[in-house]
């Protein structure tokens, strides 16, 4: 198992936080995650929707790169259909250079309000795949000549290429069955958010199994890529404290999404679609999640309405009392 952290950056009005101070809290979490031994810190890109305040992840990640040394830095996800892929390739190549080769690059299509706001039709998966091909070519070769339905590029050269060769790791956001299918066909590691796409943990397992079948059928048999799933998470010393904090954090978080994802915190807790509890309960829940075929668990612990102290404590308890249970005798993650 690999373990990461993920911030969407939804600055809810009821949190009453100044934006500059809110950004500072995020950077404190990144530095703390590195000290605690998390594998990667992921940043979401959102526009208009969910009050997201990270519209330009590469800007944010460049700052994070210079205040850390080892932890990987990921975007979850770059909304590639809204952007020129050459520009994206350049921006994120800079992040990889500034971080010394620590970029993980996730791509996705965005939410319905974002699609409408940018005037992009909802069925844009082909546009996304084409954009990925352009980015990968730019990173591999430093020059792009491409003829597609959406992009026609004539011998454009990049002045900045990534440190990681031939390219940084590329992750594909998967909510729908169609996205799992595309990722499997192309051999991409995946990033999922179960609460937004599955009714139960069993359904997560079904989608992952289908993905792995598609991988094998498409000739990607050498090694199973990262199967990442992101869970809204809070762990505390006691079950009572964890549930109290989680309600404070997650009630407004899910309420802000109710028009797009009509499920409340309490419903999700009862369905096992959030990860909340004391260390013992979290270990049990992670074992259940691992049974779905998930090998990369990404915790969403950052909630604007929860005090920074409680977020940092949750990160620490998870790293020191839960994550070590998933290491072998040599200290390697199982």
Phi and psi in degrees as a GROMACS rama.xvg file:
@    title "Ramachandran Plot"
@    xaxis  label "Phi"
@    yaxis  label "Psi"
@TYPE xy
-105.239  153.087  UNK-2
-131.752  131.771  UNK-3
-133.275  174.829  UNK-4
-120.181  153.379  UNK-5
-143.79  127.101  UNK-6
-116.631  126.751  UNK-7
-88.5482  -37.3087  UNK-8
85.3245  44.4748  UNK-9
-89.3531  107.324  UNK-10
-90.9912  81.9379  UNK-11
-65.0822  141.036  UNK-12
-56.9303  -36.4047  UNK-13
-67.7819  -15.2135  UNK-14
-73.3315  -26.1526  UNK-15
54.3038  48.174  UNK-16
-108.547  136.011  UNK-17
-70.238  138.993  UNK-18
-61.574  -40.8396  UNK-19
-60.5982  -43.917  UNK-20
-67.0234  -33.6472  UNK-21
-65.2812  -42.5445  UNK-22
-61.2878  -41.4067  UNK-23
-59.6654  -38.711  UNK-24
-61.8389  -40.4731  UNK-25
-62.815  -44.8144  UNK-26
-65.2276  -34.6804  UNK-27
-62.2857  -38.6744  UNK-28
-66.507  -38.9006  UNK-29
-61.3726  -47.8279  UNK-30
-64.8196  -37.5651  UNK-31
-67.2718  -40.2904  UNK-32
-60.7953  -39.5968  UNK-33
-63.4049  -45.0205  UNK-34
-61.7019  -34.058  UNK-35
-83.859  -10.5289  UNK-36
93.7923  18.4539  UNK-37
-67.0005  150.205  UNK-38
-74.889  -38.2969  UNK-39
-153.765  151.115  UNK-40
-117.8  122.743  UNK-41
-105.668  146.864  UNK-42
-126.311  133.7  UNK-43
-88.9179  151.079  UNK-44
-109.258  122.42  UNK-45
-140.849  148.282  UNK-46
-132.149  134.361  UNK-47
68.8982  -41.2373  UNK-48
-92.8561  144.303  UNK-49
59.5769  16.0456  UNK-50
59.5748  29.448  UNK-51
-65.3026  137.349  UNK-52
-119.478  24.6937  UNK-53
-123.038  71.9644  UNK-54
-72.7806  -18.1246  UNK-55
-129.721  80.2941  UNK-56
-54.7074  -38.2654  UNK-57
-61.9671  -30.6058  UNK-58
-64.0001  -47.5982  UNK-59
-65.134  -42.6876  UNK-60
-69.4732  -28.9346  UNK-61
-65.5582  -38.9081  UNK-62
-66.8205  -45.2486  UNK-63
-59.5728  -35.4206  UNK-64
-61.9897  -35.4071  UNK-65
-86.9372  -7.15732  UNK-66
-112.369  12.5854  UNK-67
-135.987  169.407  UNK-68
-127.962  -31.455  UNK-69
-122.546  -38.1254  UNK-70
-63.9122  139.288  UNK-71
-74.3646  154.726  UNK-72
-124.8  122.176  UNK-73
-122.38  152.266  UNK-74
-106.2  129.036  UNK-75
-138.027  80.7662  UNK-76
-140.475  161.674  UNK-77
-71.5014  124.205  UNK-78
-85.3223  77.9018  UNK-79
-62.6676  -33.7895  UNK-80
-61.9792  -18.4841  UNK-81
-90.9733  -3.61904  UNK-82
-128.381  155.131  UNK-83
-69.972  122.59  UNK-84
-64.5084  -26.6811  UNK-85
-65.9135  -43.5099  UNK-86
-61.3679  -42.7817  UNK-87
-60.871  -45.4102  UNK-88
-58.6978  -41.4866  UNK-89
-67.5087  -48.2051  UNK-90
-57.7025  -48.9864  UNK-91
-78.1384  -24.0434  UNK-92
-62.2463  -39.1078  UNK-93
-60.2642  -42.2733  UNK-94
-60.6314  -41.9386  UNK-95
-64.7979  -39.3734  UNK-96
-67.3622  -48.2638  UNK-97
-63.3155  -29.4737  UNK-98
-91.7379  -1.33301  UNK-99
71.7409  30.5662  UNK-100
88.4365  43.4966  UNK-101
-117.352  13.6186  UNK-102
-78.3167  132.848  UNK-103
-114.887  126.431  UNK-104
-111.928  104.924  UNK-105
-99.024  143.241  UNK-106
-127.482  150.854  UNK-107
-162.591  -175.329  UNK-108
-106.991  -15.5623  UNK-109
96.0019  177.084  UNK-110
-98.6272  164.086  UNK-111
-54.0744  -44.3553  UNK-112
-62.0413  -34.0099  UNK-113
-70.3511  -42.2849  UNK-114
-57.0191  -45.8515  UNK-115
-66.6389  -42.9787  UNK-116
-63.5686  -34.6784  UNK-117
-94.7881  -0.52166  UNK-118
69.055  31.0277  UNK-119
-103.674  132.755  UNK-120
-66.9663  152.539  UNK-121
-65.8631  -37.5008  UNK-122
-83.4321  74.9521  UNK-123
-116.706  23.3961  UNK-124
-64.1011  -38.5522  UNK-125
-63.567  -38.129  UNK-126
-63.9229  -39.2879  UNK-127
-63.0579  -48.12  UNK-128
-62.3669  -40.6145  UNK-129
-63.6392  -41.557  UNK-130
-61.5895  -39.0566  UNK-131
-61.343  -43.0624  UNK-132
-60.6109  -39.1065  UNK-133
-66.6353  -45.923  UNK-134
-60.8801  -46.2635  UNK-135
-63.099  -41.5226  UNK-136
-62.7341  -42.6765  UNK-137
-60.5345  -42.4572  UNK-138
-71.7871  -39.7413  UNK-139
-70.277  -44.215  UNK-140
-107.893  -17.3703  UNK-141
75.1375  3.7816  UNK-142
-153.164  142.893  UNK-143
-126.489  124.72  UNK-144
-126.491  115.707  UNK-145
-145.453  136.308  UNK-146
-125.756  108.82  UNK-147
-135.195  -173.792  UNK-148
-70.4254  -36.6593  UNK-149
-107.326  -21.9549  UNK-150
-132.252  128.715  UNK-151
-124.994  113.105  UNK-152
-128.747  130.353  UNK-153
-112.215  92.6393  UNK-154
57.5471  43.9172  UNK-155
-83.3744  129.624  UNK-156
-103.382  146.278  UNK-157
-98.9922  140.989  UNK-158
-90.3377  -15.0963  UNK-159
-126.224  124.742  UNK-160
-124.22  155.898  UNK-161
-67.4606  158.084  UNK-162
-70.1092  -43.2278  UNK-163
-72.8725  129.018  UNK-164
-117.699  141.36  UNK-165
-77.8634  -23.4493  UNK-166
-148.978  159.334  UNK-167
-61.7471  156.415  UNK-168
-57.7076  137.006  UNK-169
-114.916  126.948  UNK-170
-113.948  144.546  UNK-171
-112.513  123.478  UNK-172
-68.4873  129.245  UNK-173
-128.383  112.335  UNK-174
-116.428  -51.8099  UNK-175
-83.6587  161.975  UNK-176
-61.6564  -34.3034  UNK-177
-61.6505  -39.2192  UNK-178
-68.9096  -40.1575  UNK-179
-60.2767  -37.6937  UNK-180
-66.0154  -47.0961  UNK-181
-61.1838  -44.5497  UNK-182
-61.1581  -41.5989  UNK-183
-65.6226  -41.6438  UNK-184
-62.8607  -36.2278  UNK-185
-97.5753  -3.45255  UNK-186
76.486  23.6215  UNK-187
-83.9779  141.225  UNK-188
-60.1489  157.964  UNK-189
-123.63  155.648  UNK-190
-127.487  119.775  UNK-191
-121.136  158.238  UNK-192
-126.566  95.3409  UNK-193
-55.7739  -37.9693  UNK-194
-61.6207  -28.2907  UNK-195
-88.028  -8.28434  UNK-196
-139.133  -9.32737  UNK-197
-133.022  147.866  UNK-198
-89.742  -15.5665  UNK-199
-157.368  165.149  UNK-200
-63.9949  -33.8118  UNK-201
-60.5456  -37.7436  UNK-202
-67.301  -34.1882  UNK-203
-57.8116  -46.5375  UNK-204
-60.5421  -38.7568  UNK-205
-64.4513  -42.5435  UNK-206
-67.8651  -40.2351  UNK-207
-65.3908  -40.7468  UNK-208
-62.078  -41.8697  UNK-209
-63.2561  -41.2679  UNK-210
-59.5372  -46.1476  UNK-211
-67.1604  -34.8196  UNK-212
-63.7393  -41.6221  UNK-213
-66.5329  -39.8041  UNK-214
-54.3847  -51.0256  UNK-215
-64.6525  -43.3206  UNK-216
-64.1885  -28.0635  UNK-217
-92.3642  4.91153  UNK-218
90.7398  10.0438  UNK-219
-97.0445  76.1763  UNK-220
-108.307  -11.8092  UNK-221
-62.6699  -44.9569  UNK-222
-155.618  136.387  UNK-223
-71.4161  122.702  UNK-224
-65.2215  172.424  UNK-225
-57.9754  130.759  UNK-226
-111.193  91.9103  UNK-227
-93.6433  135.863  UNK-228
-131.324  134.896  UNK-229
-104.411  125.756  UNK-230
-122.662  132.578  UNK-231
-62.9048  127.479  UNK-232
-137.821  141.49  UNK-233
-152.272  129.676  UNK-234
-123.819  140.985  UNK-235
-141.233  174.608  UNK-236
-62.0192  -35.3567  UNK-237
-124.763  157.3  UNK-238
-62.3175  -41.0001  UNK-239
-61.9881  -44.6174  UNK-240
-66.3694  -40.2138  UNK-241
-62.5887  -43.8522  UNK-242
-68.489  -37.6021  UNK-243
-63.8038  -48.3265  UNK-244
-63.9661  -41.8769  UNK-245
-63.7614  -39.3333  UNK-246
-63.3352  -43.5408  UNK-247
-59.9774  -39.1113  UNK-248
-79.4094  -43.8058  UNK-249
-96.1945  -24.1275  UNK-250
-55.0897  -54.6643  UNK-251
-69.4639  -30.8455  UNK-252
-60.3567  -49.9248  UNK-253
-75.9346  -29.7374  UNK-254
-61.7888  -35.2005  UNK-255
-68.5588  -15.5701  UNK-256
-110.065  6.1755  UNK-257
-61.6949  -29.585  UNK-258
-72.61  -28.8051  UNK-259
-96.7955  -40.5923  UNK-260
-125.888  87.3344  UNK-261
-77.076  69.2721  UNK-262
-142.056  133.685  UNK-263
-87.0017  166.008  UNK-264
-58.1928  -47.3375  UNK-265
-60.6951  -41.4293  UNK-266
-62.6104  -44.3069  UNK-267
-66.7342  -36.155  UNK-268
-63.6306  -46.2358  UNK-269
-64.4124  -31.4702  UNK-270
-84.2961  -5.29533  UNK-271
75.1057  25.2507  UNK-272
-99.7718  2.85433  UNK-273
-124.864  157.402  UNK-274
-110.371  97.5458  UNK-275
-136.398  133.167  UNK-276
157.242  -172.425  UNK-277
-81.4777  174.368  UNK-278
-55.6805  -41.7343  UNK-279
-60.0822  -47.7707  UNK-280
-64.4244  -40.6388  UNK-281
-64.9085  -37.5962  UNK-282
-61.2231  -45.0198  UNK-283
-61.8886  -42.4764  UNK-284
-67.5656  -38.6253  UNK-285
-65.6742  -35.9096  UNK-286
-60.228  -41.6268  UNK-287
-62.8814  -43.2737  UNK-288
-66.1058  -39.2333  UNK-289
-62.6895  -31.7782  UNK-290
-64.6874  -17.8804  UNK-291
-76.6263  -7.27138  UNK-292
98.7597  1.00479  UNK-293
-70.6225  130.464  UNK-294
-122.775  7.248  UNK-295
-143.609  109.646  UNK-296
-105.459  125.53  UNK-297
-116.9  120.4  UNK-298
-91.8294  130.04  UNK-299
-102.597  91.8908  UNK-300
-104.499  -8.47145  UNK-301
-88.8094  115.05  UNK-302
-132.074  130.032  UNK-303
-61.0206  -30.5378  UNK-304
-88.3663  3.55798  UNK-305
-106.279  137.252  UNK-306
-59.716  143.587  UNK-307
-56.0942  -39.8751  UNK-308
-57.5489  -41.6141  UNK-309
-72.0236  -32.9514  UNK-310
-66.0101  -47.1448  UNK-311
-63.9316  -37.4351  UNK-312
-65.6856  -41.0664  UNK-313
-61.6181  -44.5478  UNK-314
-58.0461  -42.0157  UNK-315
-69.5006  -45.0025  UNK-316
-62.5089  -41.8328  UNK-317
-61.1911  -44.5216  UNK-318
-70.2581  -35.3425  UNK-319
-96.6984  -26.2365  UNK-320
-116.048  -15.9087  UNK-321
-112.774  -56.1082  UNK-322
-57.5455  -36.1774  UNK-323
-61.5781  -21.4  UNK-324
-68.3673  -11.9557  UNK-325
-111.497  30.892  UNK-326
-115.755  150.378  UNK-327
-86.1279  -173.604  UNK-328
-63.8121  -24.0075  UNK-329
-90.0791  1.27092  UNK-330
88.8377  4.51791  UNK-331
-85.1937  144.271  UNK-332
-66.0228  133.949  UNK-333
